[in-house]
Structure formats: C-alpha cells, structure tokens
Amino acid sequence: MEFQFLQLLQQTAGTLFSDKEVGKIMDRKEYRERPHWARSILEKMVSEGLIWKEAARYLYPTEKQRQERKQKTGKEGAAEFSKPDEQK
C-alpha cells in the first residue's frame, strides 16, 4: 500500500495533500468508514524520509524544493556554528 501512496504523491510532486484527501483517492470505501485511515501510513512514510510533512499536509518534494531545503538547512547550520564564537 505504501508503494501506491508513493506513486500518487510522486505523480503530483510539489502538491500538498491532507491525509483525508489521500485516503479518499486511494480507497473510497475505507474513507467512508474511517476518514483518517491513511494517516498512519503517511506518518510512517514521513518518518522514513520518503515524503515531507508541512503543517498538516503531506507532499513528495520536487527537485527544486529539495535543493531549497538543503540550502536553507545549510545556512541555518552555518549560523548555529558561528554563534558560540560570537558569545565568547
């Protein structure tokens, strides 16, 4: 099932989905019975680093988004590294 979730999110890379939206797309019958059924699978994929979670929504990042996040975390890491020197 995870593979099917990943395929859906890869096809729509960069688009934010709620757990309910993904659940409805993947299995409408299960969605009618339990609207948040997909949340546990999506959370597992987030913890494995396959997809991202932003606020309460999930996405498969585009290459541009990945590069921007790398640059952003690189700058923050550099700023944190220089802070202890400034305090001395």
Buried (B, 14 or more C-beta within 10 A) or exposed (E): EEEEBBEBBEEEBEBBBBBBBBBBBBBEEEBEEEBEBBBEBBBEBEEEEBBBBEEEBBBBBEEEBEEEEEEEEEEEEEEEEEEEEEEE
